Amino acid sequence: MGAGKSRRLWSQTCGVLLESIRRMRPGENRLETEEALTRRLNVSRATVREAMDTLVWQGYVTRRQGKGNFAHPSVGQLRHRMDLDADFLRLIRTEDQEGDCRNLRCGFARASQAMARRFPRPCGRVYELHWLYTLGETPMIFCKIALPEEVLTLPPEPPARGETLYQWIARFCGRDFAYFAAHLGCQADEDAAQALALPRETVVQNWQEIFYDLSDEPVAFCEVFFHPENMDLSMVLRP
């Protein structure tokens, strides 16, 4: 079987199982065995196992040795799950609507106090971008991204329409990202309040990210602000 067909079968199987899980009720949530699912869905055992592995990782299913597989329909009701997706466009989209991101401002500036406190090395002048994520006309997330001037390998330009942050930094810094470290907090920020159409003194959920490349070098600093009413953030954590 080709890789493309195998992936389609896995995706379809995940979708069918997830739809079944969402219709379940607490206390009536034990799943069929993998053998029974293989027969009912008319796919291979490997496809069912891969789909189940995905749903376990996503928090929709718990495996218990000797007891079976248990589904969690309540997890399907959670929105904006930070533990599943760090891509904000995917995080905010719905079944009916795709998110959008636009650049509000970009240019050179002094490093912020937050960056001076958090970034692993001293920074003077930075190239800063302000991005607003929206769902239709509804403001959802505001980001202030700052790159130390010395990491730029080309004179920076505003991001192209649809260009992701990773693509933009790869283009102008020549860096390959490995991970980012996030620190959670709450604060008021005038730029965020203006972008999110909030009173200027509003305290909002905030996280600060440091982006690291494959060499474990810090490349960028990002302050993220979530609209307090439009972004109902959630996570699924295992005991």
Secondary structure as UniProt FT lines:
FT   HELIX           3..22
FT   TURN            26..27
FT   HELIX           34..41
FT   HELIX           45..57
FT   TURN            58..59
FT   STRAND          61..64
FT   TURN            65..67
FT   STRAND          68..71
FT   HELIX           73..77
FT   TURN            82..84
FT   HELIX           88..92
FT   STRAND          100..110
FT   HELIX           113..118
FT   STRAND          125..135
FT   TURN            136..137
FT   STRAND          138..148
FT   HELIX           149..151
FT   TURN            161..162
FT   HELIX           165..173
FT   STRAND          177..188
FT   HELIX           190..195
FT   TURN            196..197
FT   TURN            200..201
FT   STRAND          203..213
FT   TURN            214..215
FT   STRAND          218..226
FT   TURN            228..230
//
